[in-house]
Amino acid sequence: MDGKIEVVDYEFFEKRYFPRVSDKSEPRELSTLQWSGALRPETPKDAKEALATFKKWLKHADNDDNRAVEKWSGEGYQVVVTANRTDPTDKTKQRADLALYPTYAAPGPTEPPKWSAVEVFIECKPEHTQDDPFDDDAEGFRPSGERRQGNLGQIMSYASLVFEHQHRKHQYSVILLGEMARIVRWDHSGVVATEKFNYQQAPNMLSRFFWRLCHMSAAERGHDTTVQQVDSDSSDYELMRRRAENPLLAKGTTVELGQHARLLFAAALKQGPACKIRTRDDKGERCFLVGAPHFASTELAGRATRCYVAIDCSNPEGPFVHLKDAWRVDHDGMEREGDVVRHLNEQKVKGVPTLVCHSDVEDQVTDSQEAWKLRHGQTDPCPMKKHRHYRIVVEEVGLSMSRFKNAEELVYLLATCIAAHRDAYNAGVVHRDISAGNVLIYIMEKVVDGQLVQERVGLLTDWELSKRTSAPDTPRQPDRTGTWQFMSAYLLNNPSAVICIPDELEAFFHVLLFYIIRFLPHNCLKVGQFMHDYFDGFQSGIGPGQYYCGKDKQMAVQSGKIPLAGGADLLIYRAAPPSHASLIENRHPINMVLDELLELFKARYTLLANPECPVERTSASARSESTKTFNAFYSRYKHLKKKREKEKLTSEKRAHLEKQARQLQDHDEVISLLGFFSIDDSLEWPEDDKIADQLNPGFHPKKQHVATPEQDNAPTSTSQSARTRSLTLMNRSLGMPPPTTASGSSSKPVPSLVDEGEAHDSDADDAPPTKRIRSNGGKPPRPRAAPKRGKGKGKGKGRSRA
């Protein structure tokens, strides 16, 4: 989506973001500058001159935050040359040329830089036009040249790393372009940058920004002050260490409860840093202790979701809980997720999280959209979304659906999630974001006769994009609602369409296929390419920014078959077939589930393509004289073939298709279909059919392939090269198709495919990928007819729209 960048004049930026410090007089040293021309800090001479200049500018620049630190040295801030060093915690090995640090946290001459302590990163480029990451004359200020686009992606990647390593509301950076400069402010709505100014002719335009910034409070500089790091010698850290090591025992027994949550917490504490997060509920302040997030989105403009396993400080010896930190879209009519979850809990809906508490985080809200409105007026629709910082805590700590034991359990777990979706719909709420990361495994536990009894069920999470069924069908935000990879083909081809139950049930099918193709044996030789083409694929429209459903997904739901390269259809095996195995005996029962569901989708899309009211055609009498002349000429050629008429739907065939398509209006019909093949005694479901993940973490699609276009819905790779990461961030945040970042490029595939990190639990502990299974393939068997199923609850169109 266009409009994530706004370029403003220097005076506007100064007045809004770094106004004059009222009780301080600015020193004369701010007008000094010891270098000329393009600054190259990687050279010793330029580095020395730059550090000397910044030292003069920042002399006596300080604030109470620094003075409160025990290690405070008397000088508040300093600039460090980081052009030749990288942060060891950054796997992409990226490095800014210079960075402003609090002096107490600044790395020494031989120490590595730390993204976790950077206040402002400074990037230096030699050319003021060819290297400029913003184009003042272009629509949306987006550069068109490859070099300039690469530089934009580079600084966006740096900004993403700062957000990733710190708890921030916003941040600043400086771009030096020869003798010109820009000051940039980043938040989760967009980017606001100054117009270029000649800082070598007027050094104080640049120096006063740094001097005033260093007099700001932590909150004014963009830090989230509701999060505090926990020192390793504190009582809070001792509590965290003890809870990570010691099992929570059921009362009066030696049976451990919630082991999976404890192990996740222990791993997070080991990764660090340990933090205390403050939030609120109806009774007042609540505090939670967390380690590293088990999922953190790398997107700049968006919800920036982080997920934690946490200790509730109000019940420090109780069960672990799950804390989600996000920047929710704050538009009229959008209900907070916690309010929706509370409603579902009050309605006794099973299979959804149980609310502990939720609240907005103080007054933390994005500002880029407000800057846009001030520049463009209130009449034009603002392309930037208003995001408000928000936290929700729930009781359940789930496992990734990738932890299913076998195919039969996978089908059952998804069926229970569909049941939760049905019950929520009957309670007046439609989810609208069914995805691989939003369906989890929850382990229900109880102790019977001194023995632990566990039941694994599906948990439908992340109700942030949900909507009441009674709400009007008017859009609440300009983008599609949902996660691109799992949205129905109809919604992808009709961006303004109302989301209905068949679309949601189709999304469940895509989730099922997502896990099948990764963890069950089959005849697809190139899993990574299939994942990219089917889930990430898209087709470009005629106009700019128009993207529609990819060919592979569209073909599957329209034809009722999942095609593979070479003309074969996807076939799932019971086990990796040896060369002498009979394909008939080795066919997995789940093929019947897929085929039966695809038949329903085929019926729906056939009806959509053949409406009952045909388009009126122009009558012969209304044709132009020139057309009559053409016809008279061609009529002399008797050998011309007659026009092949399109096969019409008979009333009987239409009735049959309508009967099939109606099943997609009813949750119970689909649950019954899934269950039929499971309870059929003549079908033997293998117990050990799950294999190691076949999605190679090193996979990258061909260079000409691109990932999904949706900024809020695109996958995010957690293991990328610096260039891939920077270009991906640029394209997604600006609504451009990102280059060569596919679902196979991440070592944590589910979060990579989930919008904005909406995964409740990541796949960090999934088994490593194995060699791809090779087979000549074949067509799946014709599924037996399912029995006639009775009507159930959950019928209806479920209309809702973003």
N, C-alpha and C positions, 0 to 999 in steps of 0.2 A: 504494500500500500504506500502510495506517495505521501509526502508531507511529514515525515519523521524528522526533517532537518529544518531549522529556521535560522537564517542569518540576519543579524540586527546590527544597527550602528553602535559604535563604541560607547557613546553617551548613554544610550538605552541600557546596555549591558552593565555599565558601571553603576548607574543609579539603582538598578534593580538587584544586582547581585554583590557588588562590593563598594558600597557607598563610603564616603569619608568617615573616618573614625572621629567621633565628636570630641573626645577629650584628649586627642593626641595631635601633635603638630608633626607633619611629615618632614623628614630630614632632607638636607640638601644633597646628600649622596644619591638620592633617587634619580638625579639627572646625569649620573656618570655611566660610562660604558667603556670597557677596555678592549673591545674587539671591534673589527669592522668587516663588512662582507659576510658571507655565509659562515656560520659557526659550525666547526667540525670537531666535536668534543672527543672523538676517538684519537685525535692528534694531541701530543703533550702540550704544545704551545697554546692551542685553543682551549684545551681543558683547564690549563692554569689561569688563563685570562677570564674564562667564564666563572670559575670558582671564586676568583678575587672579586669580580663584579657582584656576584650574588652575595658574597660575604658583606660587602659594603651596604647593599640594599637591605639586607635582613638584620643588620646590627640594631639591637634593642627592640626587634620585633618579637613580641612575646604575648602570652595570655595566661590566664589562671590554670588552664589545663596542664600546661607544661610545668608550672611551678608546683603543682600538686604531686608531681612524680618524684619519688625519692632519688632517682638517678639524674635528676635535672642538673645540667652542667652550668647553668647561668646564661646559655645562649639557646633561644627557643627553637630555631630551625636552621637547617643548612641544606645546600644543594650538593648532591653527590653525582659523580660521573659513573654511569652504569652501562655505557655503550659496549664495553668489552666483558661484561659479567652477566651471569644469569642466575635466577632464583632456583635452587635445587628442587623446590616443591613444584615448579612449573614444568610439566612434562613437555610442553611445546618449546621450551628454551627461548622464550621471547625476552627482549630487553629494550627498554627505552634508552634514549641517549643520555638524558639527565633526569633526576627525580628530586623533588623536595621532600625532606624527612623531618620529623621532630628530632632534634639533636640527640636526645637520649636513645632513640631507636635507629639512628642512621648507621649503616654499615661502614666499617673501617676500610682503609685502602686495600686490604687483602681479603675482606669478607664479602660474601655474595650479597646481592641486593635482596630485598624482601618486599614482595608485593603487598604483604600484610601490613606494612607500615608506611607505604607511599602516600603522601598528601597530594602532590601534583606531579604527573609525569610530563616531561618536556621532550618533544620530538623535533629534531633538526633536519631540515631538507635544504638543498642548495638553491633551487629555483623557485621563484615566487609565483609562477604560473603553472609550469609543467608539473610541479610537485604538489600543487594546492589540492587538498582533499575535498574542498568545497568549490562550487562554481557559482559565483554571485549572479551570473546571467542566465543560468539554466533553470528550467522548471523544477521546482523542488530542491534546487541547489545541489543536485547530484551531478558529479563529474561524469563525462562521457569517455575520456581517454583511459586506456588500460593502466597506465602508470599512475594516474590520479586516483582511479578506483582502487588500485592496490594500496595506495597510501591511506585512503579512507578506511579500507578494511583493516589496515595495520593499527591505526589509532583506536578503532572500535574494538579490536582485539585486546589492546592494552587496557581500555576502559572496562571491558568485560572481566579481565583478570583482577582489577582492583575491586570491583563489585564481588567477585567470587571469593576473594581472600579477606574481605572486610565486611562489616555490617554497616551499610551506608544508605542514606536517602538519596544523595547526589554526590557528584565529584567534579573537579575541575582539571583541565589540562591546558597546555600551551603548545602551539605549533609554530616553530620558527621557519620561515620560508625565505632564505636569503636575508635581505634587509627588512623583510616584512614579517608580520606576526598575526596570529589569531589566538584569542582566548576562547575556550570551549567549556560549556557546562553540560553534563550528562545526567539524566535521570531516567526512570523507567517509562516515561512517556515519549521522550525523544531527545534531540540534541539542539542546543542553542549556541551559536557561534557568533563572534564579532566579525564585522567586516575586516578585511586586511588593513593594517596600519603600519606605517614605517617607524618601527621602534628605534632604529638607529638615528633617525632625525629627531625623534621625541622619545628618549629612553624612559622618561617618567610614565608614559602610557603603559609600559610593561611593568616597570618596577613598582609602581603604586599598587598594582594588582597583588603582587607577592607580599608587599609590606602590609597592606590592609588585611589580606587573607590570614596572615600570621597573627593578627590581633583579634581575629574572630574566635568565638567559642567553638567547641567541638561540633555542636549541633549546627551552627551556622556554616561550618566547613563541610557539612554533609554527613557527619557520623550519626549513627543510631545509638543514642545514649541509653536506650532501654536494655542494651546488651553489655554485659561486663565480663571480661575474661577472668577465669577462676585461677588463682595462683596455686601452684603445686603443693605449697606448704599450708594451705588453708583447710579449715574444717569441712568446707563444701567439697573440696577435692578428695579429702579422705573419705567422705560419704560416697562419692562417685566411685572411687577405687574399690571400696568394700562391696558396694552393690554389684559392681561388674564381676567380682570374684566369687561372691557368696550366693548360692541359690536361694530363691524365695520358696520356703517350704509350706505345704498345706498344713493348716493348724492340727497339731497333735500327731503329725506323721513325719517321715523322712522323704516324702515325695516332693520333687521340685515342680513348681508351676511356672509357666511362661519362660521356659528355657530359651526359646528362639529369640525372644525380646532381649533377654540378658546378654546373649552372645552378640547380638547386633549392637547393643550399647557398649559392650566391652571393646568391640572392634572400633567403634566411633571414638571412644575415649583414648584408645591407643593412637589413632590418627591425629586427634586434637585439632585445634585447641579446645580446652574445656571452657564453657561459658555458662553464665546465668542469664536467662531471658525473662524479662518482666512483661506481664500482660495483665488483663483485668477481667473480672466477671461482675455479676450484679452486686456482689458483696464487697468488692474492693480489689486490691492488687493480688496477683498470683505470680509465683516465681517457679521456674523450671530449670533444671540442670541438664545440659546437653554436651555431647562431644561433637565431633565433626558431623555434618549432615550426611545421611546415607544417600541423599540425592540433592543436587543443587543445579538449577538451570543456569546456562551460560548466556541466555538471551539478554540483550540490552533493553530494548523496548518491549515490555510485556510484563507478565506477572512475576517473573524472577522467583519462582517457587523454591523453597528449601524445606526438606523434611527431616525430622529428628526423632530418634527414640529418646525419651526424656524421663527424668525423675521429677515427680510432683513434690515440691518442697512442703506443701501442706500435708502430704502423706509420704514422708521420705522412705518408709519401710514397706510401702505398698507396691502394687504392680506398676511396671513401666507403662508409660502412656505415649501417644504419638502426637507430636507438635508439627503443625504445618505453618510456615511463615511465607506469606505471599503479598504481592501488590495487586489487590483486586481491582477490577474495573468499577469505577464509581460513577455510573450513569443512572439517570432517572429510571425507575422501574426494576433495577437489578437488586435482588435480595441477597443479603449476606449468606454465605454458606452455612454458618452456624445456626441462623434462624431457620433455614430449611431443614437441617439435620434435627434440630429440636422439635420441629413440627412432625417429622417422620417418627421420631422417638415417641412423641405423645400419641401418635396414631398406631403405635405398636408394630411398626413395619420392621420385619426381620431382614437380616442380611445387609444392613446399613450400619455405619459407625454410631457409637454412643457418645453424645456430646459431654465433655467435661467443662469446657468454658470457651469463650471466643470474644474477641473485641478488636476494634480498630486500634492502631498503635498511635496514641497521642494524636497530634495534628499532622502527622507525616503524610503528605500528599504531593504528587508531582506538580511541577510548575511550568514545564515546557509548553503544555497546551495553553496555559494562560498567557504566556509570552506570544504565542501564535495569535491568540484572539486579540490581544492589544495591537498587534501589527496589522491584522486583516479585518478587524471589526467583528461584531457579533452576528452579522447577517449570514456570512458564509459558514457552511458546516466545517467544523474543525476536524482535520484528519487525525489529530493526535488524541488518544484516549486519556481521560483522567484516571489515574491509578492512586489508590489509597492503601497504605500499609495495613496489613491485617494478619491476625493469628487465630488459629483454631486448634484446640486440643481435644482429642478423642481417646476413648479407652483402648480401642483395639490397635494392636501392632500386628499388621498383616505380613504375609510372605508373598513374594512375587508369584504370579500364576505359573511362571516357568518352573516352579518347584513341584508341579503335579507329578504323581507317581507313574501313571500310565494313561493311555488314551481314554479308557472308560471313565477314570476319575476326572480327566479334563472336561469331558462332556458333562459329567454330573456337576462339577463346580460351576461351569458356565450356565447350566440349567438353573442352579440355585440363584445365580445372579440375575437371570431373566425373571425368576419368581420375585426377587426383591424389586426389580424394575416394575413388574406388574403391580405389586402391592403399593409401591410409591405412587404409581399412576392412579390407582384407585383412591389413594389419599390426596390426590390433586396435584401431584408433582411429576414432571417428565424430566429425565436426567439430561439428555441432549449432548453428552460427551462420552459415549461408550468407546473405550480404547483399551489397549493391552495393559496400560499402567493403572487403569481405574478399576480393574477386576482383580481381586486379590484372594489369597487363601487365608482364612482365619481358622485357628486351631482352638476349638472349644474344649475345655478341660474340666474334669471332675474326678474326685477320688471315690472309688467304690471298693469297699472291703480292703482298704489299704493299698489299692492298686490304681495307678493313673489310667484313666480312660479318656482318649482323645477322639474328637470328631472333626474332620476337616470339611469346611463349608466355604462357599463363595461369599465374598464381601464386596459390595458395590460401593465404591468410594468417590470422593471428589464431586460434590454436588454444586460446585461454584457456578457452573454455567446453566444450572437447572432453571426451570420456570414453572410457575403455577399454571395448571391447565385452564384456569379461569381468567388468566391474564389476556389482554388483547393481543392480536396477531400483528403487532407493530414492532419494527426492529428497535432494539435498545443500543446497538452498536453497529458500525458500518460493515464489519467483516462477517464471513461465514462463522457459524458457531459449531465447534467440534474440533476433532483432531483429524487432519487431512487424511492420514493413512487408513483410517477406519470409517470415515464417513461414507454414506451410501453413494452410489454412482449418480443417483437422481439429484441429491443435494449438491454434489460437486458440479453437475451440469446446469443446475438451476440455483445460483447463489442466493436468490431472494425467496426461495421456496420455504414454506412452513414445514418445520420438522414434525414428522408424524411417526406413529408406532412402527410401520413397516421399515422406515429408515433406521430406527433404533435397532430393530431385530436384524436388519442386514449388517449393521455395525458389529453385532455379536458374532455373526458368521465370519466377518473379516478377522475378528480377534481369534476365533477358533482356528482359522486357516493359518494365521500368523504363528501360532504355537505348533501346529501340525507340521508345517514346512520346516521348522527349525529342529524339532525334537523327535519326529517319527521317521522311519525309513520310507523312502519313496523313489520314484524314477526321475526326479528332477536332479540333473547333474550340476547345475550352477545355482546354488541356493542364494548366494549374495545377489546375483543378477536378477533372479526371480523376485526377491524381496524388494529390490530397487524398482523394477518395472511395475510390479503389481501394487505395491503400497505407496511408493513415492512418486510414481509416474504421473504425468499430467500432459495435457495438450494445450497449446497456446491459442488464445482467441485472436480475432482480427485486431482489436484495439489494444492499447498498452494496458498492462496490468490485468488482462483477462486470462484466466486459467481454468481448465476444466478437467474432468475425470480422465485418468490415464487409460490407454487402449486396453490393457490386459484386464483390469478390473471391470471395465465396461463390457468387454466381450464375455467375461465369465457370467455376469448376471443376465446378459441378454441371450446368450446361447445355451446356458445351463451346463457349460463345460469349462474347465480350467485348462486352457491350452498351454503346451510347452513348445519350445523350439523344436522344429522338425516335424510338427504335425501330430505328435502324441498328446494325449490328455493326461493330467496328473493322476497318478495311481499310488495309493498308500499301501505299504507292505506290512505284514505282521512282523516280519524280521528281515534283516538284510538278506536278500535272496542269493544262495549259492548258485553256481552256474547251472546245476541240474534241477533246480527247484521248479515245481509247477507254479506258474503265475496264478492259476485259478486257486490252488490251495493256499497260496501265500497272500491273497488279497485280504486286506484288513476290513473288518466290519464298518469302520468309520467312513469308508468310501460310500456306503449306503446313506449315511447321515448327510454327507456333503451333497450327494446327488439329489436326495429328496429335498433338501433346502434350496438347491440351485433350481430345481423344477418350479418351486414357488416363486423365486425371484424372476425366473424366465417368464412365468405367467404375468407377473406384475408389469414387467417392462414391455411385454408384447401388447398389453392393453394400453399402456402409456403411449406406445408408438402408433396405436390404431384407435383413436378416439371414435366414439359412436357417431359424432357429427362430422362428416367429411367436409373438407374445405371446398367452398363453392368455386366452380370453374367458370371461366368466361364463356358465354354462349357464342354459338357460331355467328349469329347476327351481329354481335358486338365486335367481331374481329375487324382489324383494319383492312383497307383495300390492298396494302402491300402484302399482307399475309395471304389474302385470297390469290394474289398473283403467284406467290411462292407455291401454294398448293396446286394451282393449275399446272405449273411447270412440272412439279414432281409427280403428278398423277399420270403422266405419260410413261413412267417407268414402272411397269407392272411387276418387275422382279423385286421391288423394294419389300423388305420384310415388314410384317405387321408388328406394331408395337406390342411388346410383351406386357400383358396386364398383370398388375400386382395381385397376388393371391388375396382374396377377400376373406375376412373372418365370417364364417357362417354363424347363425344365431346359436346353433348347438355348440360350436367350438368356443364362441365367446362366453357362453354360459359356463362351460367347463373351466375356462381360464379364470373367470370371475370367482368361481368356487375355490380354485386353488389360491388366488390372490387374497381372498378374504381370510385365509388362514394367517396371513401376515398382519392382520388387524387384531389378532387374538394371541396373547402371550401363552395361554394354556395349550393352544393348538401346537405351537412350536415346542413347548416343553414336552408335550405328549409325543411329538415326533422324535425328539431326542431320546426320550425314555423307551420308546417302542423297540428300538434296535438294541437297547441295553438289556431289557428284560426278556427278549426273545431267547428261549432256551436253545434254539437250533443254531444260534450264533455264539461262537466261542471267542470272547475278547481276551487277547493275550495279556498276562499280568506284567510281562517284562519287555514291552514293546518300545519303551522310551529309550532313546540313545542320547549321547552327548550332543551338545549344540552344534549344528552343522553350519551355522553362520560364522564364517571365518572373520575374526576381528580385524584382520589385515586387508579385507576386501575393499576395493574402490572400483566403482563402475567406470566404464570407458569415459574418456575425457569429454566426449560430446554429450554424455548424459548429465542431466542436472537433477537435483532433488526438488522437493515440493516448493511451490511458490509462496505459500501462505506464511506471513511473518509470525503469526501467533500459533500456527499449527505445524510448522516444519520440524523435522527431527534435528537434534543437536548432538553432534559427535562429542564424546568425552575423551577421545584419544585421537588427536589430529596433529598434523604438522602445523607449524606457525602460519604458513601461507594459506593452507586449507581452512584453518580456523578463522583467520582474519577475513577471507573472502566470504566464507559462510555467514559469519556474523553480519557483515555488511549487507549482503543480499537479503537475508531474512529480515533484518530490522528495517530495511528500506522497501521491502515488498518486491524484491527482484529475485528471479530464480537463482538459487545458490549453486555454485559449481561443484560437481563431483563429490558431494558429501552424502553418502547413501547410508542405508541402515546397516550395511556391513562394515562401516568404518569405525565402529565403536566397540570397546571391550565390554560395554554395558548396554546391550542392544535394546532392552525395553525402554529405559529412560531416553535413549537416542531417538526413539520413535514416538515419544509421548510429548503433547503440547506443553511447552513451558515447564517441563518437569513435574507434571501432575502425578507421577508415579508415587504411590504411597510407600512402596518399597522397591529397592533397586535390585539388579541382577548381579551385583558384585561377586557373589559367591557361586555363580553358575559354573557348571562343569566346562572345561575347555573344549573347543571345537575339535572334531575328529575329521578324518578323511571323508570326502564325499562318497556316497554310495553310488556305484556305477551299475547301470542296468539298461537293457534295450527298451524297457518300458512296455506299455501296452494300454489298452483301453480298460477303464473300470467296468465291473459287471453291472448289468442292469439291476437297479435296486428292486427288491420285492415291494409290492404295494403295501403301504401302511394301512392299518385298520381304520375304519371310520371313527373319528374321535368326536366326543361330545363337546358341546359348547362349554366355555368356561368364562371366568371373570377376566377382566383386563381388556375387553373389546373396546374399540373406539379408535378415532383417528389421532387422538393425542396431539392436537395441533398446538404448536408453539414455535416461536421464532425469536431470533436474537433481537 
